[in-house]
Amino acid sequence: MFFRPSSAPLSAAAQACAKSLFDAVEAPLPADAQNLFGQWSIADVDLALMLNRLMMNGDEVPQRLAAYAARQWQRPSVQRWVNLAR
């Protein structure tokens, strides 16, 4: 995810899994929510990682979920983790 995008498109099965993820998350996530459960938790980072992996590979993610993932990605603690030396 962090080193280079995948060159292979999502398989039909992977596309179905991504749709299941979107459906499972969009229902409980209020339209203007900053976090999944009202208060930030590690679950927000986990979901943002899944969504960002799709987006960084050029796969389509619903706009509302893409915006949510972008907000999570900008958290100072997440940025510190992402920018750790590998």
Contact map, one row per residue, 1 for C-alpha under 8 A:
11111100000000000000000000000000000000000000000000001001100000000000000000000000000000
11111000000000000000000000000000000000000000000000000000000000000000000000000000000000
11111000000000000000000000000000000000000000000000000000000000000000000000000000000000
11111100000000000000000000000000000000000000000000000000000000000000000000000000000000
11111110000000000000000000000000000000000000000000000001100000000000000000000000000000
10011111100000000000000000000000000000000000000000000000100000000000000000000000000000
00001111100000000000000000000000000000000000000000000000100000000000000000000000000000
00000111110000000000000000000000000000000000000000000000000000000000000000000000000000
00000111111000000000000000000000000000000000000000000000000000000000000000000000000000
00000001111111100000000000000000000000000000000000000000001000000000000000000000000000
00000000111111100000000000000000000000000000000000000000000000000000000000000000000000
00000000011111110000000000000000000000000000000000000000000000000000000000000000000000
00000000011111111000000000000000000000000000000000000000000000000000000000000000000000
00000000011111111100000000000000000000000000000000000000000000000000000000000000000000
00000000011111111110000000000000000000000000000000000000000000000000000000000000000000
00000000000111111111000000000000000000000000000000000000000000000000000000000000000000
00000000000011111111100000000000000000000000000000000000000000000000000000000000000000
00000000000001111111110000000000000000000000000000000000000000000000000000000000000000
00000000000000111111111000000000000000000000000000000000000000000000000000000000000000
00000000000000011111111100000000000000000000000000000000000000000000000000000000000000
00000000000000001111111110000000000000000000000000000000000000000000000000000000000000
00000000000000000111111111000000000000000000000000000000000011001000000000000000000000
00000000000000000011111111100000000000000000000000000000000000000000000000000000000000
00000000000000000001111111110000000000000000000000000000000000000000000000000000000000
00000000000000000000111111111000000000000000000000000000000000000000000000000000000000
00000000000000000000011111111100000000000000000000000000000000001000000000000000000000
00000000000000000000001111111100000000000000000000000000000000000000000000000000000000
00000000000000000000000111111100000100000000000000000000000000000000000000000000000000
00000000000000000000000011111110101100000000000000000000000000000000000000000000000000
00000000000000000000000001111111100000000000000000000000000000000000000000000000000000
00000000000000000000000000001111100000000000000000000000000000010000000000000000000000
00000000000000000000000000000111110000000000000000000000000000000000000000000000000000
00000000000000000000000000001111111101000000000000000000000000000001000000000000000000
00000000000000000000000000000001111101010000000000000000000000000001001000000000000000
00000000000000000000000000001000111111111001000000000000000000000001000000000000000000
00000000000000000000000000011000111111111011000000000000000000000000000000000000000000
00000000000000000000000000000000001111111000000000000000000000000000000000000000000000
00000000000000000000000000000000111111110000000000000000000000000000000000000000000000
00000000000000000000000000000000001111111000000000000000000000000000000000000000000000
00000000000000000000000000000000011111111111000000000000000000000000000000000000000000
00000000000000000000000000000000001110111111100000000000000000000000000000000000000000
00000000000000000000000000000000000000011111110000000000000000000000000000000000000000
00000000000000000000000000000000000100011111111000000000000000000000000000000000000000
00000000000000000000000000000000001100011111111100000000000000000000000100000000000000
00000000000000000000000000000000000000001111111110000000000000000000000110000100000000
00000000000000000000000000000000000000000111111111000000000000000000000000000000000000
00000000000000000000000000000000000000000011111111100000000000000000100000000000000000
00000000000000000000000000000000000000000001111111110000000000000001110110000000000000
00000000000000000000000000000000000000000000111111111000000000000000100000000000000000
00000000000000000000000000000000000000000000011111111100000000000000000000000000000000
00000000000000000000000000000000000000000000001111111110000010001100100000000000000000
00000000000000000000000000000000000000000000000111111111000000000100100000000000000000
10000000000000000000000000000000000000000000000011111111100000000000000000000000000000
00000000000000000000000000000000000000000000000001111111111110000000000000000000000000
00000000000000000000000000000000000000000000000000111111111110000100000000000000000000
10001000000000000000000000000000000000000000000000011111111000000000000000000000000000
10001110000000000000000000000000000000000000000000001111111000000000000000000000000000
00000000000000000000000000000000000000000000000000000111111100000000000000000000000000
00000000010000000000000000000000000000000000000000000111111110000000000000000000000000
00000000000000000000000000000000000000000000000000000110011111000000000000000000000000
00000000000000000000010000000000000000000000000000100110001111101100000000000000000000
00000000000000000000010000000000000000000000000000000000000111111100000000000000000000
00000000000000000000000000000000000000000000000000000000000011111110000000000000000000
00000000000000000000000000000010000000000000000000000000000001111111000000000000000000
00000000000000000000010001000000000000000000000000100000000011111111100000000000000000
00000000000000000000000000000000000000000000000000110010000011111111110000000000000000
00000000000000000000000000000000000000000000000000000000000000111111111000000000000000
00000000000000000000000000000000111000000000000100000000000000011111111100000000000000
00000000000000000000000000000000000000000000001110110000000000001111111110000000000000
00000000000000000000000000000000000000000000000100000000000000000111111111000000000000
00000000000000000000000000000000010000000000000000000000000000000011111111100000000000
00000000000000000000000000000000000000000001100100000000000000000001111111100100000000
00000000000000000000000000000000000000000000100100000000000000000000111111100110000000
00000000000000000000000000000000000000000000000000000000000000000000011111110110000000
00000000000000000000000000000000000000000000000000000000000000000000001111111110000000
00000000000000000000000000000000000000000000000000000000000000000000000001111111000000
00000000000000000000000000000000000000000000000000000000000000000000000000111111100000
00000000000000000000000000000000000000000000100000000000000000000000000111111111110000
00000000000000000000000000000000000000000000000000000000000000000000000011111111111000
00000000000000000000000000000000000000000000000000000000000000000000000000011111111100
00000000000000000000000000000000000000000000000000000000000000000000000000001111111100
00000000000000000000000000000000000000000000000000000000000000000000000000000111111100
00000000000000000000000000000000000000000000000000000000000000000000000000000011111110
00000000000000000000000000000000000000000000000000000000000000000000000000000001111111
00000000000000000000000000000000000000000000000000000000000000000000000000000000001111
00000000000000000000000000000000000000000000000000000000000000000000000000000000000111
